[in-house]
Amino acid sequence: MAEYKLLLPSMGEGVMEATIITWLFNEGDNVKEDDSVVEIATDKVDSDVPTPVSGKIVKILKQKDEVAKVGEAIAILEIEGEGTASEEVKTETPAATPDTETLTTIEQPLQTAAASNVEFSGDLYLSPLVKSIAQQENISETELKTIKGSGLEGRITKEDILAYVANRGNQPAPQAAPVQAATTPKPAVSAPAATMPVSAGDEIIPMDRMRKIIAENMVKAKQIAPHVTSFIETDVTNVVKWRNKNKAIFEKREGEKLTFMPIFVKAVVKAIQDFPMINVSINGENIIKKKNINIGMATALPDGNLIVPVIKNADQLSLSGLAKAINDLAYRARNKKLRPEDTQGATYTISNVGSFGNLMGTPIIPQPQVAILAIGAIVKKPAVLETADGDVIAIRNLMFMSHSYDHRVVDGSLGGMMLKHVHDYLENWDLNTEV
């Protein structure tokens, strides 16, 4: 019999560790290939780790609530064969170009990933992938500090360093004094949290891990960004009629539900294309204009928590493609099947507060985005319509939308016009639109 080390797999760029939540099997239990053996949690999402081999768990190396690094052994399995310490993770010789290196690194959970998690001068974080490309291309620390990172808190992403490599010959010579990496300024003093006395009969409920993360992120978002919110009421009668006409046909053809969300996303994407300066983030005194339009979709979980899976490249998807992507993300979010990368990279977020019967809300902008749209409940109301024969009162399907934006870079004109364009696209929805 041979020993097999089950390693914590790679979970996407920038995710370097995870916390063990629950082991689904005990020491001595037999597992089959692809069985989920342990639940883990990152700072973004909870997920399962499957075993790539069949065997018996002889030793659990990381217990509940312990933190494991990517590439670190979390359990030892006994499998058929000879020898010990089977080499389930192989590192290959780096290829000559950074693109090939990128693909190789992403596809393999490198055992040495955790060891290369390095901080430079206390202000520059490099993921193993970025560090690997930097070493291969002989990019010095001084050069790295001249690269404006587009990642979280100014971190250098894969795309940033590959773009630097591609244009390296055109880059100005690096200065001897390193350029300080720009990060979003943090408030010098945080207000003390108010507390209430605990009375007899009160129940004390400790926050779970996800609630702590949500609380921290929401406080940080309000501290960083000065929020402004604009409101508008929209007549979505055509949208309701179109969906009623097409939902049964779509479900029969695709085996998928057709909700209102793909229509909302489509309208938002069009408005972002009209006003691309909504699709930005702030890095110190620089504005990073995003190429991709990745729409975050705030999703309530059965346990009462909140998660925001991301529709990547939403501008490249048809209505049918959006419907399938939204249904897939919502299902996996509610069943703890999301991967860490499913919650990363959003450039704009939509929150459907109407799903709870709410007419409107004032959503908090998730960092490092600069705007978020809340969509209220669709309600039938009498409304005044202008016709060729004069004004008439009719029953219409009306809905409030509220648009919160970061006043550091989005003024009332931009935030308001963007919201008006979403409004116009929905009010003028073509009843002959194909799905």
Residue pairs with C-beta under 8 A, 6 or more apart in sequence:
1 78
1 79
1 80
1 81
1 82
2 78
2 79
2 80
2 81
2 82
2 83
2 84
2 86
3 58
3 76
3 77
3 78
3 79
3 84
3 85
3 86
4 53
4 55
4 76
4 77
4 78
4 79
4 86
4 88
5 73
5 75
5 76
5 77
5 85
5 86
5 88
6 37
6 49
6 51
6 73
6 74
6 75
6 76
6 77
6 88
7 71
7 72
7 73
7 74
7 88
7 89
7 109
7 111
8 17
8 18
8 40
8 49
8 68
8 69
8 70
8 71
8 72
8 74
8 109
9 49
9 70
9 109
10 70
10 71
10 106
10 108
10 109
10 110
10 113
11 18
11 42
11 47
11 70
11 339
11 340
11 341
12 339
12 340
12 341
12 344
13 106
13 127
13 129
13 157
13 158
13 341
13 344
14 127
14 151
14 152
14 155
14 157
14 344
15 42
15 43
15 44
15 70
15 340
15 341
16 69
16 70
16 113
16 114
16 117
16 127
16 128
17 42
17 67
17 68
17 69
17 70
17 114
18 40
18 41
18 42
18 67
18 68
18 70
19 40
19 41
19 42
19 65
19 66
19 67
19 68
19 209
20 38
20 39
20 40
20 62
20 63
20 64
20 65
20 66
20 67
20 68
20 74
21 38
21 39
21 40
21 41
21 46
21 64
22 38
22 39
22 64
23 37
23 38
23 60
23 64
24 35
24 36
24 37
24 38
24 39
24 48
25 31
25 35
25 37
25 57
26 57
26 60
27 57
27 58
27 59
27 60
28 56
28 57
28 58
29 56
29 57
30 54
30 55
30 56
30 57
31 37
31 51
31 54
31 55
31 56
31 57
31 77
32 51
32 54
33 51
33 52
33 53
33 54
34 50
34 51
34 52
35 50
35 51
36 48
36 49
36 50
37 48
37 49
37 50
37 51
37 57
37 75
38 48
38 49
38 74
38 75
39 46
39 47
39 48
39 49
39 336
40 46
40 47
40 48
40 49
40 68
41 47
41 209
41 210
42 340
43 213
44 340
44 343
44 344
45 307
45 338
45 339
45 340
45 342
45 343
46 210
46 336
46 338
47 336
47 337
47 338
47 339
47 340
48 336
48 337
49 74
51 77
52 88
53 77
53 79
53 88
54 79
55 77
55 78
55 79
55 80
56 77
56 78
57 75
57 76
57 77
58 76
58 77
58 78
59 75
59 76
60 74
60 75
61 73
61 74
61 75
61 76
62 68
62 72
62 74
62 75
68 74
69 113
69 114
69 117
70 109
70 110
70 113
70 114
70 128
71 89
71 109
71 110
71 111
71 112
71 113
71 114
72 114
79 86
89 108
89 109
89 110
89 111
90 108
91 108
91 110
91 111
91 112
92 104
92 108
94 100
94 101
94 104
94 132
94 136
95 101
95 104
98 133
98 136
98 137
98 161
98 162
98 165
99 162
101 132
101 133
101 136
102 129
102 133
102 158
102 162
105 128
105 129
105 132
106 129
110 128
112 128
113 128
114 128
116 128
116 131
116 132
117 127
117 128
118 126
118 131
119 125
119 126
120 126
120 141
120 144
120 145
121 141
121 145
121 178
123 180
123 181
123 183
124 141
124 144
124 145
124 156
124 181
125 155
125 156
126 134
126 144
126 156
127 155
127 158
129 158
130 156
130 157
130 158
130 160
130 161
133 139
133 158
133 161
133 162
133 165
134 144
134 161
137 165
137 168
139 161
139 164
139 165
140 174
141 178
142 174
142 175
142 176
142 178
143 164
143 171
143 174
144 156
145 178
145 179
145 180
145 181
146 171
146 174
146 175
146 179
147 156
147 160
147 161
147 164
148 154
148 160
148 182
148 283
148 286
148 288
149 155
149 156
149 157
149 160
149 181
149 283
150 157
150 159
150 160
150 281
150 283
150 288
150 290
151 157
151 160
152 368
153 183
153 184
153 368
154 181
154 182
154 183
154 184
154 283
154 284
164 171
182 283
182 284
182 285
182 286
183 283
183 284
184 224
184 282
184 283
184 284
184 367
184 368
185 224
185 284
186 223
186 224
187 223
187 224
190 219
190 223
198 204
207 215
208 303
208 305
210 303
210 305
210 307
211 305
214 305
214 306
217 366
217 367
218 364
220 367
221 364
221 365
221 366
221 367
222 364
224 367
225 365
225 367
225 370
225 406
225 407
225 408
226 406
226 407
226 408
227 362
227 364
227 365
227 404
227 405
227 406
227 407
228 404
228 405
228 407
228 410
228 412
228 415
229 362
229 363
229 402
229 403
229 404
229 405
230 402
230 403
230 405
230 412
230 415
230 416
230 419
231 360
231 400
231 401
231 402
231 403
232 400
232 401
232 403
232 419
232 420
232 423
233 398
233 399
233 400
233 401
234 398
234 399
234 400
234 401
234 422
234 423
234 426
234 427
235 383
235 396
235 397
235 398
235 427
236 378
236 397
236 398
236 399
236 426
236 427
236 429
237 396
237 397
238 427
238 428
238 429
238 430
238 431
239 260
239 263
239 397
239 426
239 429
240 378
240 397
241 431
242 263
242 429
242 430
242 431
242 433
243 258
243 260
243 263
245 431
246 258
246 435
247 257
247 258
249 435
250 256
250 258
250 320
250 323
250 435
251 257
251 258
254 320
254 323
254 324
256 323
256 324
256 327
257 323
257 327
258 323
258 435
259 323
259 326
259 327
260 378
261 297
261 322
261 326
261 350
261 352
262 319
262 322
262 323
262 326
263 319
263 426
263 429
264 350
264 352
264 375
264 426
265 295
265 297
265 311
265 314
265 322
265 326
265 350
266 319
266 322
266 425
267 422
267 425
267 426
268 295
268 348
268 350
268 373
268 422
269 293
269 295
269 314
269 315
270 421
270 422
270 425
271 278
271 418
271 419
271 421
271 422
271 425
272 278
272 279
272 293
272 315
272 348
272 418
273 293
273 315
274 418
274 421
275 414
275 417
275 418
275 421
276 289
277 287
277 289
277 409
277 410
277 414
278 348
278 370
278 371
278 405
278 410
278 414
278 415
278 418
279 289
279 290
279 293
279 347
279 348
280 287
280 288
280 289
280 290
280 347
280 370
280 409
281 287
281 288
281 290
281 347
281 368
281 369
281 370
282 288
282 368
282 370
282 406
282 408
282 409
283 368
287 409
290 347
292 312
292 313
292 315
292 345
292 347
293 313
293 314
293 315
293 347
293 348
294 310
294 311
294 312
294 313
294 314
294 345
294 346
294 347
294 348
295 310
295 311
295 314
295 346
295 347
295 348
295 349
295 350
296 308
296 309
296 310
296 311
296 346
296 348
296 349
296 350
296 366
296 369
297 308
297 309
297 310
297 311
297 326
297 329
297 330
297 349
297 350
298 306
298 308
298 349
298 350
298 351
298 352
298 363
299 306
299 307
299 308
299 309
299 329
299 330
299 333
299 334
300 306
300 355
300 356
301 307
301 333
301 334
302 334
307 333
307 338
307 343
308 343
308 346
308 349
308 366
309 329
309 330
309 332
309 333
309 338
309 342
309 343
310 329
310 342
310 343
310 344
310 345
310 346
311 317
311 322
311 325
311 326
311 329
312 345
314 322
314 325
317 325
319 433
319 434
319 435
320 435
323 435
329 338
329 342
331 337
332 338
332 342
346 366
346 369
347 369
348 369
348 371
348 372
348 373
349 363
349 365
349 366
349 369
349 372
349 373
350 372
350 373
350 374
350 375
351 361
351 363
351 372
351 373
351 374
351 375
352 374
352 375
353 360
353 361
353 363
353 374
353 375
353 376
353 377
354 375
354 376
354 377
354 378
354 399
355 377
357 377
358 376
358 377
359 376
359 377
359 379
359 400
360 374
360 376
360 400
360 401
360 402
361 374
361 376
361 402
362 374
362 402
362 404
363 372
363 373
363 374
363 402
363 404
364 372
364 404
365 371
365 372
365 404
365 405
365 406
366 372
370 405
370 406
370 408
370 409
370 410
371 403
371 404
371 405
371 406
371 410
371 415
371 418
372 403
372 404
372 405
373 401
373 402
373 403
373 419
373 422
374 401
374 402
374 403
374 404
375 399
375 401
376 399
376 400
376 401
376 402
377 399
378 397
378 398
378 399
379 397
379 398
379 399
380 395
380 396
380 397
380 398
381 395
381 396
381 398
382 393
382 394
382 395
382 396
383 393
383 394
383 395
383 396
383 398
384 391
384 392
384 393
385 391
385 392
385 393
385 394
385 396
401 419
401 422
401 423
403 415
403 416
403 418
403 419
403 422
405 414
405 415
